[in-house]
């Protein structure tokens, strides 16, 4: 495995893009950083700016306001940047899919590298999603 | 040629970067243990920097390209120089020149100034907010910092780092005197602000201004900023070690002893960082210009009367 890929998989910096979620997923995401799960062991940390990010973690339903901003965020990120859509809302719209302001699922707006289903997903499921992402990067 | 070797290899770039990686890991590990977590592996800062070097560099529209790319390098170069001068004056007390104390204080301010210029060069409103906070903070802590660093100069009657160390070797470290302790506490708090650690990290507050001054930097440019931070984490505590508990390095044991003192200062900084919330910029400036400057004046008076 080459050094660049190894360094990338060992230090994934996450930018959390909240596309109008109900905050349940966000609470579970913060759980993953707490002492019980502590993903900083694997070099994962939250960053403040999307320019620093390797992973764009999208939660919530993309609606008319957030969908174009999500696209803009992805364009602003320094590549390689992988999108992970977390929660059933981001994956398929959940029960908001027939709502008047639902646009499309996240993977039709930006390319998605990994999905973490659940409403909300448990911290274990989020870590599972991270493992899937890393394995897909390693090929 | 010998100076080039000093600057790039032994006490300079390579050695300092290695030590910087280790102390950054120490910072994160101690933070994790304080929060009852496991913390990152030993090579984590190395992975971070290698990863950033491999990423795309984005130059924002309207940003001056040359300034945007050059400023971090200037900051890095001066941080390395500070570390080299500190190590050299400990390795050989006669190696410095008269007035290197002043040069070190100037060079320690350069990375902060480069960060300010870099944030204004990145054409982003949040970066400007971060940059203006960094300016106010710089104005706040520089005065008490210079006054605290004056105490060893008054005691040793010299503005040469080597002679300050030689003075401490002959008549005890400065931390054993009342004025020395007061000045050390002031300088420690100023270093905390200089390194942008938590009570004084309003210039890069992730949660309110999204990494502030660093917001537009990406890829290798951000990696250089990270390296500068790691090296500042070596250079500025080391300057405190030289000024307040300096000793000449004559053997491996002496080297390990200096390293131990350095680690002690870093752990103190990390503990202060972990037990305090972020203060507002006006609170920080009031803190530095009020009680801290008053304490610094007291320390200088105490040093003048020989305590």
Interface residues (C-beta under 8 A of the other chain):
Chain A: X3 X4 X6 X7 X8 X10 X11 X34 X35 X38 X40 X41 X43 X46 X47 X48 X49 X51 X52 X54 X76 X78 X79 X80
Chain B: X28 X32 X35 X36 X37 X38 X39 X40 X41 X43 X44 X46 X47 X48 X50 X51 X54 X55 X56 X57 X58 X204 X205 X206 X207 X209 X210 X211 X212 X214 X215 X216 X217 X218 X219 X222
